[in-house]
Amino acid sequence: MDLTAYLLIALKGSVALLIFAVGLDSRLRDLSYLTRRPGVMLRSLLAMYVVVPLLALTAVRLLQLPWNSRSWCWRFLPAHPCCHAN
């Protein structure tokens, strides 16, 4: 294995440990927080899946990036640890 493979494993492990640590700090009532507040859930989903991609697309078009840069922008758009595309 080369250095890149080790770094990828370390990065994935650190994200998993981060999510685990956040989960350790949560309480049982935190599980139903968004079901008790559907407006917050709707705004959150709208922001994640509509507003942020549209802003990213607008930024890419305004900056007139070459095609290779655009593909990298779309690859790293879902940067939140809980929203991995893989």
C-alpha positions in Angstrom: 0.0 0.0 0.0 1.2 3.5 -0.8 0.8 6.7 1.2 -2.4 7.7 -0.5 -4.1 4.5 0.5 -3.1 5.1 4.2 -4.3 8.7 4.1 -7.6 7.6 2.6 -8.1 5.0 5.4 -7.1 7.6 8.0 -9.6 10.2 6.6 -12.4 7.7 6.5 -11.6 6.5 10.0 -11.6 10.1 11.4 -15.0 10.9 9.8 -16.4 7.7 11.3 -15.0 8.5 14.7 -16.3 12.1 14.5 -19.9 10.8 13.8 -19.5 8.3 16.6 -18.5 11.0 19.0 -21.4 13.2 18.1 -23.7 10.2 18.5 -22.3 9.6 22.0 -23.3 13.1 23.0 -26.9 12.8 21.8 -29.9 11.9 23.9 -33.0 9.9 23.2 -35.2 12.9 22.6 -32.7 14.2 19.9 -33.9 11.3 17.7 -37.3 12.8 17.3 -36.3 16.5 17.1 -37.0 16.9 13.4 -40.2 15.0 13.5 -41.5 17.4 16.1 -40.4 20.3 14.0 -41.3 19.5 10.4 -40.6 23.1 9.2 -37.0 22.9 10.3 -36.7 19.5 8.6 -38.2 20.8 5.3 -35.9 23.9 5.3 -32.8 21.7 6.1 -33.6 19.3 3.2 -34.3 22.2 0.9 -31.0 23.8 1.7 -29.0 20.6 1.4 -30.5 19.3 -1.9 -31.7 22.4 -3.7 -30.1 25.7 -2.5 -26.5 24.6 -2.1 -26.3 22.8 -5.4 -27.8 25.8 -7.2 -25.4 28.1 -5.5 -22.5 25.8 -6.5 -23.7 25.7 -10.1 -24.1 29.5 -10.2 -20.6 29.9 -8.8 -19.1 27.5 -11.3 -20.8 29.3 -14.2 -19.9 32.8 -13.0 -16.3 31.9 -12.5 -16.2 30.2 -15.9 -14.1 27.3 -14.7 -12.8 24.7 -17.2 -14.7 21.5 -17.4 -12.1 19.5 -15.3 -12.6 22.0 -12.4 -16.4 21.7 -12.7 -16.2 18.0 -12.2 -14.2 18.4 -9.1 -16.6 21.0 -7.7 -19.5 18.6 -8.2 -17.5 15.8 -6.6 -16.8 17.8 -3.4 -20.2 19.5 -3.2 -21.7 17.0 -0.6 -18.9 17.7 1.9 -21.0 17.0 5.0 -19.8 13.8 6.7 -23.3 12.3 6.8 -23.9 12.9 3.0 -21.3 10.8 1.3 -22.1 9.8 -2.3 -20.0 6.6 -2.1 
